[in-house]
Amino acid sequence: MKLEALTVSLRPRTAWEACELGMALVRSQAGAIWKPWLLVTLPILVLLNAAGWALDLLWLSGLLMWWLKPWFDRIPLFVISRAVFGETPSTRQTVRAQLRWGARWWLPYLTWRRLSPARPLYLPVDLLEGGDGAEARQRRSALGAPVYGVCALLTLVCVHFEFAIIIGSVLGGLMFVPFDYLPDTFKSLIEAIGVEPQWLSALFNVLAWGAVSVIEPFYVGAGFGLYLNRRTQIEGWDIEIVFRRLRARLTAAAAPMLLVLCAMIGFSPDAAAQTPPAVETSVAASTDTQTDAGEDVAAAADSEDEEAEAEAPAEAPIRDYLEDGKKARRLPSTLGEVYRDGRSDDRGLRDAVARAMKDPTVDPKRKQSVWKAKSESTKKKSENKRDQAINEGLFKGLSGGVAGFLQVLMWGVVALIVVALLLTASRWLGWFRDGGIEEDEAPGDVRNAPLPEHEPLPDDIPTAIRRLWQAGRRRDALALMYRAAVESMAQRADIVLVPGATEAQCLRASRKLASAEDREAFARAVRTWQYAAYAETLPSGDDFDDLVGQLSRRFGWAA
């Protein structure tokens, strides 16, 4: 896997941030996803609906389209799993890949895993990693256990969005019906729902396909984002990418520096001997220059702050009055301070304005009575009552249908809860057998004992490691190998590690090793130990034996 070719910035994220990362990938590759999606799903929709129309089983066509969603999910997964490494496939490549890609997983995801709420996370694990049997189950458990609840909630949210799109499409179509024909349209629609004509079932299938086409790629993208985040958290992809880029930069800069040093040594041995002080002097001069520049910038910033403070008092009263978040208060009048004795009395003007506002011609009001025929008034009242009765009957029927649907849905939820309780009775039934909660035993006397010191390394380290491995104590064998590698590295690099040094600290300390082969061997040992300690992934027997042999040769372990 070319981690250095990743087009996204990997870092440990929360689960919902990871979902947003996956959706952002889908948005960035919209054309590469929805073109093959339409080319694959639209012909299948037409064929299934044509067969359902001929057999009068259009409901079965819609059910089959919904059941094939995991098979369609491979389209956005195929695109974003390659686009994230900078290799966006073409529409032709994506369509051709659907004929054979992940064929051995079609049966599980169309049968017993079809209703799994963690399908968007497990699909990349199975299709991209290609594990078998126990290995695949172990990977699904390691990656999916901490975020299983997030996957379930993501599935529920996406289902609600699909229903919202379907209902919104129906109501959006009714918006174009004129208001005068709306009651008759509602009545005809309710009658059509009761009869269930074929055209209505086909229309519902098309609306459901449209909602799935909009939401499903984002659903798959969110699961892929969770998958990337979990692998980053477990395997430290972000750290590995940094190391790879650092190694590439150092490798690119090593050859020119080596040529410069050789030239300096060849032409002026004395100058080559004095190269380190010159470098230190230049660095110090650069540091002084940067310090002076920083002082100049700081002085300029201080002067700007002083000017801003000098201007601030003039605007402070206005700002305090305008930006005050509390109850607004009225400022006292300043006209007396401005005009002093020159200010005239405006009482006469205020009295004139008050008299003008009381004038009836300014705001005229008048009461007018009109005679109407009693029969005309009665006719309008009867028409209003008839329209009101029609509307009430229409909305009562609609509300009754919605209430009936919700009632069936709630009873279905109750039935699912009862079935789940019956299936899991073996787990919780034991809590009620004893009729109460057992009291915890009182703790015994506290014992104090010194921490055991590390045992010295055996004389024959490779033989001791292989003996533990063959005895089935593989984690102990890896622990002994890691401890021996750390001590050998510290002894050869002539350093002293702090107590409880982490793997990252040991890797940084290993940079002082003179030989590149020694550094690579030690990094391989650390990486193998991390996979076993944090990801519970043990190496194969051949890889482990090869690693022990490499460490024995590099660090001189007695065999």
C-alpha positions, -999 to +999 in steps of 0.1 A: +000+000+000+015+033-011+008+055+019+029+083+006+005+087-023-025+094-001-044+125-012-061+131+022-045+143+055-046+114+079-048+120+116-067+104+145-102+117+142-135+112+161-160+088+145-182+116+132-153+135+118-142+104+100-177+101+085-175+137+072-141+128+057-156+100+037-185+121+025-160+148+014-143+121-007-176+113-023-183+149-031-148+153-046-153+123-069-190+129-077-186+124-115-166+093-112-192+077-088-226+087-102-218+080-139-211+043-134-239+042-107-264+053-133-250+030-160-253-001-137-284+006-116-307+022-142-308-008-166-314-032-137-342-009-125-358-010-160-355-047-163-369-055-129-398-032-133-406-045-168-405-081-154-427-070-124-452-053-147-455-084-169-459-107-139-480-081-119-454-082-091-440-047-091-437-048-053-412-076-057-392-055-082-389-027-056-379-052-029-352-067-052-337-033-059-336-025-022-320-060-015-293-054-041-280-023-024-248-040-010-240-051-046-244-015-058-223-002-028-192-016-045-194+012-071-186+041-048-163+020-027-143+010-058-139+047-069-130+063-035-107+035-024-085+042-055-091+079-056-077+083-021-044+072-034-045+095-064-056+069-090-092+078-099-106+050-121-125+059-153-162+051-158-153+022-181-129+007-155-155+010-127-183-006-147-161-035-158-148-041-123-184-047-110-185-080-130-158-097-110-146-075-081-154-090-047-173-119-062-167-143-033-184-118-009-216-114-029-234-143-012-227-132+024-237-096+018-269-106+000-279-131+027-270-131+064-251-098+064-277-079+043-293-063+074-261-056+093-260-020+106-222-020+102-222-029+065-204+003+053-175-004+076-172-042+070-175-039+032-140-022+029-125-047+053-137-077+032-133-063-003-101-043+001-081-065+025-092-099+011-090-119+043-105-153+048-124-170+076-110-164+110-086-137+098-115-117+083-136-121+114-107-109+136-102-078+114-139-070+114-140-073+152-108-052+157-119-024+133-156-024+140-161-030+177-153+006+189-175+023+162-203-002+159-228+021+175-218+050+152-224+027+122-258+017+134-268+054+140-254+063+106-276+036+090-306+049+108-299+085+097-294+076+061-327+056+061-345+086+074-330+108+047-342+083+020-378+085+034-376+123+035-366+124-002-394+101-012-421+120+008-406+154-003-408+143-039-445+134-036-454+166-018-432+186-042-453+172-071-485+182-054-473+218-051-479+222-089-515+212-086-538+243-086-554+250-053-590+246-067-582+211-078-563+201-047-592+184-028-601+163-059-565+154-064-561+142-028-593+122-031-581+106-063-547+099-048-562+082-017-584+061-039-554+051-061-534+041-030-563+018-020-565+002-054-527+001-059-525+003-097-493-008-114-483+027-125-484+039-089-461+009-078-437+017-107-436+053-097-429+044-061-400+021-073-386+050-093-388+074-064-371+048-040-343+043-066-338+080-068-336+084-031-311+055-028-290+069-056-287+102-038-279+089-003-262+055-007-228+068-021-225+091+009-234+062+032-207+041+017-182+070+018-189+076+055-182+039+062-149+042+042-140+072+063-145+052+095-124+024+080-095+048+072-097+064+107-097+030+125-066+019+105-049+052+113-056+048+150-045+011+151-016+010+127-003+046+130-005+055+093+000+092+100+032+085+118+044+061+091+037+087+064+058+113+082+087+089+085+085+079+048+085+116+037+113+124+061+133+095+047+127+106+011+138+142+019+170+130+036+178+105+008+174+133-018+197+156+001+223+130+010+240+127-024+247+164-030+260+169+005+282+139+001+297+153-031+302+187-015+320+172+015+342+150-008+352+181-028+360+201+003+381+173+017+399+168-017+409+205-022+414+218+013+418+193+042+423+222+067+391+239+056+373+206+058+385+202+094+371+237+102+337+231+085+317+225+117+327+258+134+319+277+101+285+261+100+279+269+136+289+306+129+266+309+100+238+294+120+245+318+148+246+347+124+213+336+109+199+333+143+211+368+152+196+382+120+163+365+126+164+378+162+170+414+150+142+410+124+119+397+151+127+426+173+120+451+145+087+434+138+078+434+175+087+471+177+065+479+147+037+459+163+041+478+196+040+512+178+008+501+160-008+490+193+001+524+208-015+543+179-046+521+182-048+528+219-045+565+212-074+564+188-096+541+210-110+567+235-127+587+208-148+556+197-152+539+231-185+556+242-202+548+208-189+512+209-200+506+244-235+519+236-239+500+203-223+467+213-239+464+248-256+430+249-277+440+280-308+461+280-304+492+259-302+524+278-309+559+265-280+583+266-286+618+281-291+646+256-260+667+248-278+696+231-275+717+263-237+712+263-234+721+226-257+752+224-258+763+261-276+797+263-282+798+225-307+769+226-343+780+220-375+767+236-393+742+214-424+738+236-446+756+210-435+733+183-444+702+203-479+716+211-485+723+175-476+687+165-499+673+192-528+694+179-521+683+144-522+646+153-556+651+170-571+665+138-597+640+123-586+648+088-551+634+095-564+599+103-600+597+091-623+568+102-659+562+091-685+535+096-706+523+066-735+499+066-745+479+035-778+459+029-774+424+015-800+398+006-805+371+032-806+343+006-772+353-008-757+352+027-772+318+035-760+304+002-724+315+009-726+300+044-738+267+030-710+267+004-684+274+031-698+246+053-697+222+023-661+231+015-651+228+052-668+194+054-649+182+023-616+194+037-622+179+071-631+145+055-600+146+033-577+154+061-594+130+085-588+102+059-552+113+054-545+115+091-562+082+097-540+066+071-508+081+086-520+070+121-526+035+109-492+033+092-475+046+124-494+021+145-483-008+123-447+006+125-448+008+162-462-027+166-434-039+143-408-022+165-424-039+196-423-072+178-386-067+169-378-059+206-396-090+218-378-112+192-344-096+203-352-103+239-360-139+232-329-144+211-307-129+238-325-145+268-294-166+276-274-135+283-298-116+306-321-142+321-294-152+346-296-118+362-331-125+376-326-161+387-312-154+421-338-126+428-313-100+437-278-086+432-250-105+449-230-085+473-194-080+465-169-097+488-151-074+511-115-069+500-088-086+520-058-071+537-037-048+515-003-063+508+027-043+499+054-058+477+082-043+457+079-043+419+098-072+403+130-061+385+136-071+349+152-105+346+186-104+328+187-114+292+196-150+286+230-158+272+216-174+240+189-149+231+178-164+197+174-199+212+153-186+242+131-166+218+124-195+195+118-218+225+090-195+237+076-193+202+075-231+197+059-235+232+029-214+221+039-184+242+042-161+211+035-128+229+062-136+254+086-144+226+079-111+209+083-093+242+117-109+248+127-101+213+117-064+216+134-060+250+166-076+237+165-054+206+161-022+227+189-031+250+212-040+221+203-008+203+210+013+234+243-004+240+255+000+205+244+036+202+259+044+236+228+060+250+208+056+282+170+053+277+146+068+303+126+042+324+094+033+305+106+047+272+079+043+245+084+028+211+085+063+195+113+073+218+133+041+211+129+048+173+142+083+177+171+070+198+179+044+171+189+072+147+223+074+164+231+039+151+259+042+125+247+015+102+215+019+081+210-019+082+209-018+120+183+010+120+161-009+096+163-041+116+155-023+148+125-005+131+112-038+118+114-053+154+095-023+168+068-025+141+063-062+146+059-056+184+034-028+179+013-049+156+012-077+182+007-054+212-019-030+199-035-046+169-032-082+181-017-092+148+010-118+151+036-125+124+038-158+106+063-184+117+086-178+087+086-140+091+093-143+128+122-167+123+136-144+096+133-114+119+151-132+148+179-142+124+183-107+111+185-092+146+210-119+157+233-110+128+230-073+132+234-071+170+257-101+175+234-122+196+250-156+204+233-185+186 
